[in-house]
Amino acid sequence: MTVNAHSPITADAAIPASAEEDAIIRFEGVAKSFPARKNSAAVHALAGIDLAVPRSSIVGVIGRSGAGKSTLIRLVNGLEKPTAGRVIVDGTDVTRLDERTLRSVRRSIGMVFQHFNLLSSRTVFDNVALPLEIAGTDRRTIEQRVNPLLELVGLADKRGRYPAELSGGQKQRVGIARALATQPKVLLSDEATSALDPETTRSILDLLATINRELGLTILLITHEMAVIRAIAQRVAVLDAGRIVEQGDVFDLFTRPQHETTRSFLAAESGRELPAFVASQIRPEPVPGGQVVVRIVFRGPFATHPVLSQLARELGIDVNILGGAVDSIAGRPFGTLIVGLPNNGSSLDKALAFLKARDLDTEVLGHVA
């Protein structure tokens, strides 16, 4: 039961006019189906996709395996064609282009892959230079383009090394530099950190954030990890079974998730997960002499205020802190606490009203002895 009412951030919610007007990528009513094969039925990978990616932003698309994430991102550079709808990139409807015209458009769309896709026989420099060589760029221009990129990704001293001599993080940095070689307007990231350890993942995400900030490059990233979205994205769309079930500002979605899929992704984030000792005892019905387990989400102007101590002092109610965390999302303070409140109708109502008056969201999770 959610006590505080608030506006949902759902797939049906209107995209802000500013984002729509300055969108460099737009999906309009996009569907994608794959025909039946000899031993398998037809697959409906995407349906009714409407999504705007504002220019110079970082937008994340999150979903489980099979949700349609990879299909969606491959529509942007024309590697897949939609069954219905339009995909517009910087004013061009890529769904209507022939292969020859697409090759030209793809130079403005860089792509970073999960498994690096480097050529083992080429050095770091030559791997980054590859798309320029394919485009027929002269050697002098290649030197002028590649060397600054190696500086940007922190691999200037590795230009003569081969992929086998690099760590996973270094290989991904080569992949990022290669994706930037054609000076794209859009960078697509296809699970770019999934094969990396947490520390390396953090460094790659920091690099992507730097590229977005310094080059003004639009980044559309797909992932199955909320931590990746939380780290660098400004907006997020949640994909489930080929449909966007929720989308909006990252802070709003993290702090007020509406759809069950979003809630499941956020279960272990920001203290939302019930501690094991509480989860093993919680019951749906009140327990005589027990406590009501309540999740409190701290956001807005009261996010850093000593609200619980004020509640205990002003209402004389004992508050049992069972778990939680305090952090920031997109530079804004945010916290979640799991607390136990007296299993008393009058006291509980007063406590919840006190919290609601301070714009804190509360959710009754159950009861414990």
N, C-alpha and C positions, 0 to 999 in steps of 0.2 A: 504493500500500500504506500503510495507516494503522497505525502501530506501536502507539500508545497506545489501549487499549480504553476506551470510555466509553459511557454510556447514550444511545441515540438520542432526538432530539426529533422525533417523527414524528406524522403524523396519527392514528396508532393509540395514541399515548401518552396516558395519562390526564390530564385537566385537573385541576390542583390543586384540592382540595376547597374551599379558601378562595375561589378564583376562581369556581368553579361556584355556591357558595352565595350569593355576593354579586354575581352577574352581573346587570347591568341589561338586557343584550341576550343572548339565547341562540338559536342556530340548532340545531335538533334534527332530524337526518336530512333536511336540506333538499335538494330537487332542483328544477330549473327547466328545462323544455323549451319551445321555441317551435315551433308546428306548421309543417308544410311549406307553402310558398306555391307559386304558379304556376311560378316559375322557380328555386326553391331547395328543398333538402331540409329536413327538420326539424332544428332545432338543439338539442342538449342542452347548455345553458349551465352548469348546476351539477348535481352529484351527490354525495350522501352528506355534506353539509356539517354538521359538528358544531363549534360554536365558541361560547365563552363570553367576554363582554366585561365585566370587573369594573367595578363602579360607581366613578366618579371616576378611571378610568384612561385612558390613551391607548393604543389598540390599532391597529396597522397591518395592512393586508392588501395584500400585494404580489404582482404578477403581470404577465406580458407582456400586450400588447394581445390581446384575444380570450380571455383566461383566465377571464373571468366576473366580474371585479371590480365593474363598474358594475351588473350584474344583482344581485349580492349586496347591494350597499348600497341599491339601490332596493327590495329586499324589506323593509328595516327600516321604511320609512315607508309601505309599502303601495302604492307606485307600480307594483310588480309583485307578483303572487301566485305562491307556489310551486306547482309541480306536485305535490309531496309534502313532508311534514314540517311543522314548526312554526317560526315566528319569534316569540319572546316578548320584548316590550319593557316593562320595569318591571312585570312580572307579567301583562301583557295579551297574549293571543295575537292578533297583528294579522292573521293569516291568516284569522280567522273573522269579522272586522268588516265591516259594510256600509259603503258610501261615506260616509254621514252620520256614523257614529261615527268613522270614520277621520279625518275632517276635524278632529274634536276632539282625537284622539290626536296628529295631526301638529303641533299647537301645542307639544307637548312634545319635538318632534324638529326641530332646526334643520338646515339643509343649506347648505353652501358649495360653489359650482360652479367648474369650471375657467375658464369664460369669463365670470364675474361676473354676467351676466344682469341688468344694471341698466337701468332705464328712462331713456332719454336726455332725456326731457322733464321729468324730476323732479330736484330738487336732491338733494344728499347727504342732508339731513335727511329729505326726503320719501321717498326710496328706502328708508331705514331704517324709516320710519314705516309703509310700505305694508302689511305683514302685520297691524299693529295696526288700521289703518283697515278692512281687510277683515274683521277680527274684530269691528268695531263699537265699538272703544275710543274713549272721549271724548278731546277735544283736550288737556285738561289732563293727563290720564294719559299721553298720547302724549309730551307735552313732558317730563314727569318721567321717562319711560322712555328716550327717545331721547338726550337731552342727556348723561347719564352714559355711555351707550354710545359716543358720539362721543369723549368724553374717554378712555375705555378704549382705543379703537383709534387714538388720536392724530390725530383729524380734527375736533376742536372748532372749529378756525379755518377749516374747509372746509364748514361746514354749508350755506352758500348757494351753493356751486359746483355745476356740472353735470358729469356723467360725462366729457364731452369735454374738460374742463379738468383732469382728473386723470391721474396716471400709472397704470401697471398695478398697482403695489403699493397705491396709494391706492384704486383701484377694488375690489381684493380686500378691503381693510379695510372698505369700505362693505358689501360682501357679508357679511363676518363679523358686523358690527354688526347688519345686517338679520336674519341668522340667529339672533341672540341676543335680538331684540326681544320675542319671545313668552315669554321666560324658559324656554327648553327645558331638559330634563334630559340630553339627548343631542345632540351636534353631529356631523353627518356631513360629512366632507370628501372630495369627489369630485375627485381630482387637482387640488387647490386651488392648487398652486404650479407646475404643469406649464408654464404660459404665462409664467412670470416668470424674470428673470435670477437668477443665483446669489446676489447680494447681497440682492436683494429677497426671494427665497425664504427666506433666513436670517431676515430681519426678520419675515416672516409666520409662520414656524415658532416664533420666539421669542414672538410674540403669542399663538399657540395654546397654547403651554406656559404662558404667564402666565394665560390664561383658565382652563385646567385647574387650575392651582394656586390661583388666587384665588377662582374661582367653584365649584370642585369639580365642574366639568362633565365628563361622560364624552365622549371624542372617539374616533370610529371613522373612521380615514382610509384611503383606498385610494390607491395610488401604484404607479408602475413604477420608482421610484428608491430604492435602498437607503440613500442618503444622507439621505433624508427620514425613513425609519424610524429610522436611527441617531441623528438629531438629537433626536427628542422622544418616540418610542414606548417603552413599557415591555414590551409583548408584541407578537408579530408572527405572522401566519399567511401561509404561502407558497401561493399558488393557481396551479395549473397544469392546463390543460385541464379546468377546472370542478371540480377536486378540491383539497382542502387536502392538500399533500404533506408539510408540516412546519409545526409551530407550537411556540411556547414563549417563554421569556424572551429579550429582545433580545440581552443579553450572551451567553447560552449559544448562541443560534443563530448569532451573528456569529463566535464563537470556535470553535464545533464544529458547523459545518453538516454535515448528513447526506445530504440529497438533492441530486442533480445540478443541479436547477433552482436551488436555493439557492446552490450553489457558483458557478453561472454569474453570478448576480446579484452575488455577493461578489467576483468575479474582480478588479475594479479597486479594491476597498475594502481599506483597512488593510494595504496592501503585499502582498496575496495574489497579485497578478499578476506573472508572470515578466517580468523586464526583457527587452526585445526582443533584446538581444545574446545572452542565454542561451537564450531560446525558439527562436532560429534555429539553435542548435547542439545542443540537447538530443536525446538518443537513448534508446531504451528499454533497450538492452543496454550492459553495461560496456565502457569504452574502456580499453585498456592504458595505464597511466600516467596515466589521467584522474582525474576527481573525481565523486563522487556528489552530485547536487543534492538538497538536503533543505529542506523548509519547516518552520520551527519556530514554533509559536504560543505566545506568552508570555502567561500568564494566572495568576490566583491569587496566592499569597504570593510566588512567585518572579518575578513579572512585571517587577519593576524591579531585580532582582539582576544583577550582572555575571556571568551564567552562562557565557557564551562564554569570557571571560578565565579563569575558573576551570577550564573544560574544557581549555583549551590548557595551563594551568599544571600541573594535576594529572595529566593523561593524556599530555601531551607531543604533542598532536595539533594540527596547523595547521588553522585554520578560515578559509576564504575567504568573506567577506561579499559577496554578489552583489546584494542589494537588500532592501527592506523598509521598514517604518514603525513608529513607536511612537506611540500615541495613547491616548484613553480612550473607553469606551463606557458610557453610563449612570453616569458618574462613577467607573468602575473601570478601572485601567490594563490596557492590552492592546496587544500588539505582534506583528508577524509579520516574521520574517527569512528570506530565502532564502540559504542558505549552501552552499559546496562543502566536502565532507569527503573525506579520502583514500579512494581506491578500493581499500581493503584490508579484507578480511572481518573480521579481528580488531579493527582500529582502529575500523571503522564500528560493529561490535556494541558495543564499549565506549562509544563516543560516544553512541549511541542509548540505551543503558542508563543512562548518566549523566544524560541529559536526562529520561528517563522517571521516574527517581527523584525529580526535582524537579517532577513533575506538569506537564511541558511536552509538548504534543502534537507529534509529528513525522510527516512524510509524505515518503517518497522519491518524487521527481518524475521522476528519470531520471539520465542520465549525460552528462558533457561531457568533451571532450579537455582 
